[in-house]
Amino acid sequence: MIFEKKFHSATVIVNDIKRNLANLEDLLSQCSIESRTRYDGDITEMRDQLERIMEVEKRLENIGDVYLNTEALIKCLATYYLYDLQSTEAALESFHRKWTSLKTDILRSEQILHQNIINNLPSRQACKEIILFIDAIKRLLDDDHGAPINNREKLYKNYLNDIE
């Protein structure tokens, strides 16, 4: 009776593992789609992609935890030698390969995006030159405030004064 109960509950657990593996496979596919990136474009778009990839990376970490727990459970069930777990172990191994591959791709994409963002940022020297240029323009605008824009405006105003 006890043996039959353990066998039944273990069978239920194995079936749950298979069902959960299918769900995790779907989740991996979704993560794969969401992690697709373009490495060119403006900096804002690349930052958005980087944030999205980092979110996917967090989800992959959670999936990794579930995988480790599932693997430990299957090893525990295998010690009973009550049923064939080869198909479940094979599915789990296949899942682990896909997970590892996707994780590697995501880390590579993250590094490339980080580098592209850095490469697209202006250099410190360029930033200093831009700030100096903007300051010079502000100073010139402050100096010219209220002054005629050019000689033609002066001539036109003089002409109007002469007419009156």
Protein Blocks (a to p, Z undefined) as FASTA:
>chain_A
ZZmmmmmmmmmmmmmmmmmmmmmmmmmmmmmmmmpccfedcfklmmmmmmmmmmmmmmmm
mmmmmmmmmmmmmmmmmmnomaccklmmmmmmmmmmmmmmmmmmmmmmmmmmmmmmmmmp
ccfklmmmmmmmmmmmmmmmmmmgoiafblmlmmmmmmmmmmZZ
